[in-house]
């Protein structure tokens, strides 16, 4: 048990038998009336987002979440296989739980795997990934100053938009939090 004054981003709460992760919180002290805490919660299993307001100091039940650094080994065709970097134990994670992170994970990529009572809740990958462009059309001379983009296929199979000056075979840095927006070239 904790109080709403102890809330932090990433904390997992057990509300009515469901697990909710705190994505944002704000303590509000209005001029009149009692203080309260405004939160944005994401359902760990369904991914649904909700806004919930608690009175300040209200007791909330926290869920025990074990976050371990694991290494992504391979996809066996139906599940993603991760290995604990300290104990070398391997676990299989369903594609629904991995979600869009699969577009930015290469073999041997480290990720944080969060579990509760032996059940995998979610996967956290680094905020950016460095990947090689395996296919993109050549840019047209003179178009690079306009800020336009073109589609490019990455080595993981994901397709993102990149600036016209990016060529096939280049390594680029992409933002994994928003579905893979281009950040920069990677100097080799």
C-alpha positions in Angstrom: 0.0 0.0 0.0 1.1 3.5 -0.7 -0.6 6.9 -0.7 -1.3 9.1 -3.7 1.4 11.4 -2.4 3.9 8.7 -3.2 2.9 8.3 -6.9 5.7 8.2 -9.5 5.7 7.7 -13.3 6.0 4.1 -14.2 4.5 2.9 -10.9 1.9 0.1 -11.3 -1.3 0.2 -9.2 -3.8 -2.5 -8.6 -7.2 -0.9 -8.9 -10.3 -3.1 -8.8 -8.2 -6.2 -9.7 -6.7 -4.6 -12.8 -3.1 -3.4 -13.2 -2.7 0.3 -14.2 0.6 2.0 -14.9 1.0 5.7 -14.0 2.1 7.6 -17.1 1.5 11.1 -15.7 0.6 12.6 -12.3 0.1 16.1 -11.0 -0.5 17.3 -7.4 -3.1 20.1 -7.4 -3.8 22.4 -4.4 -6.7 24.6 -5.3 -7.3 27.9 -3.5 -10.5 26.4 -1.9 -11.1 22.8 -1.0 -8.8 19.9 -0.4 -5.7 19.0 -2.5 -6.0 16.2 -5.1 -3.9 14.2 -7.5 -4.7 14.1 -11.2 -3.3 11.1 -13.0 -3.2 9.5 -16.4 -3.2 5.7 -16.2 -2.6 3.0 -18.8 -4.0 -0.4 -18.4 -1.1 -2.8 -18.5 -3.0 -5.6 -20.3 -5.3 -3.7 -22.7 -3.2 -0.6 -23.2 -6.3 1.6 -22.6 -5.6 5.1 -21.2 -7.8 6.8 -18.6 -7.7 9.9 -16.5 -8.4 9.4 -12.8 -8.4 11.9 -9.9 -7.6 10.9 -6.3 -7.9 12.9 -3.1 -4.5 13.7 -1.7 -3.3 11.1 0.8 -5.7 8.4 -0.4 -4.3 4.9 0.0 -3.8 3.0 -3.2 -2.7 -0.6 -3.7 0.6 -1.0 -5.6 1.4 -4.0 -7.6 4.8 -5.7 -7.2 6.5 -5.4 -10.6 9.8 -7.0 -11.2 11.8 -5.2 -13.9 14.8 -7.1 -15.3 17.3 -6.3 -18.0 17.0 -9.0 -20.6 18.5 -9.6 -24.0 16.3 -10.3 -27.0 17.6 -13.5 -28.5 15.3 -14.4 -31.4 11.7 -14.9 -32.6 10.8 -18.6 -32.8 7.9 -17.9 -35.2 5.2 -17.5 -32.6 6.9 -15.8 -29.6 9.9 -13.6 -28.8 12.6 -15.2 -26.7 14.4 -13.1 -24.1 17.3 -14.1 -21.8 17.9 -12.7 -18.3 21.5 -11.3 -18.5 22.3 -12.3 -14.9 20.7 -15.7 -14.5 20.6 -16.8 -18.2 17.0 -17.9 -17.7 15.0 -17.7 -20.9 11.4 -16.6 -21.2 9.0 -16.5 -24.2 6.9 -13.3 -24.7 3.8 -13.1 -26.8 3.8 -10.7 -29.8 0.8 -8.8 -28.3 2.9 -7.9 -25.3 6.0 -6.9 -27.4 3.8 -4.8 -29.7 5.5 -2.1 -31.8 8.8 -2.6 -30.0 9.3 -5.6 -32.4 9.9 -3.1 -35.2 13.1 -1.8 -33.5 14.6 -4.8 -31.8 17.5 -6.6 -33.4 18.9 -9.9 -31.9 21.0 -9.2 -28.8 19.2 -5.9 -28.1 18.7 -5.3 -24.4 15.2 -4.5 -23.1 13.6 -4.2 -19.7 11.0 -6.9 -19.2 8.4 -6.2 -16.4 6.7 -9.1 -14.7 4.1 -9.6 -12.0 3.7 -13.0 -10.3 5.6 -14.6 -13.2 3.4 -13.0 -15.9 5.0 -10.7 -18.4 3.3 -7.3 -18.3 5.2 -5.1 -20.8 8.5 -4.6 -22.6 10.5 -1.3 -22.5 13.2 -0.7 -25.1 15.6 2.2 -25.3 14.2 5.5 -26.5 16.2 5.3 -29.7 17.6 2.6 -31.9 20.4 2.6 -34.5 19.3 0.7 -37.6 20.5 0.2 -41.2 18.3 1.3 -44.1 17.9 -1.8 -46.3 15.9 -0.2 -49.0 14.9 3.3 -50.1 14.4 5.1 -53.4 17.3 7.4 -54.4 16.6 11.1 -53.7 16.1 13.5 -56.5 18.8 16.2 -56.9 17.6 19.6 -55.7 14.8 18.3 -53.5 16.8 17.9 -50.3 16.3 21.5 -49.2 12.5 21.2 -49.1 12.4 19.0 -46.0 10.4 16.4 -47.8 10.6 12.7 -46.8 10.4 9.3 -48.5 9.7 5.8 -47.3 12.6 3.6 -46.2 12.7 0.0 -45.0 14.9 -0.8 -42.0 16.8 -4.0 -41.3 14.0 -5.1 -38.9 11.5 -4.8 -41.7 9.8 -1.7 -40.3 9.0 1.1 -42.8 9.5 4.7 -41.7 9.8 8.1 -43.4 13.3 9.6 -43.8 14.7 12.7 -45.4 15.5 12.6 -49.2 19.3 12.6 -48.6 19.3 9.2 -46.8 20.6 6.4 -49.0 20.3 2.7 -48.9 22.9 1.1 -46.6 23.2 4.1 -44.2 22.8 3.6 -40.5 20.3 6.0 -38.9 19.0 6.7 -35.5 15.2 6.4 -35.0 12.9 7.3 -32.1 11.2 4.2 -30.8 8.6 6.0 -28.6 6.6 7.4 -31.5 6.6 4.6 -34.0 10.0 5.3 -35.5 10.5 8.9 -36.5 13.9 9.7 -38.0 16.3 11.4 -35.6 19.8 11.5 -37.3 22.4 9.8 -39.3 24.9 7.6 -37.3 28.5 8.5 -38.0 30.6 5.4 -38.6 
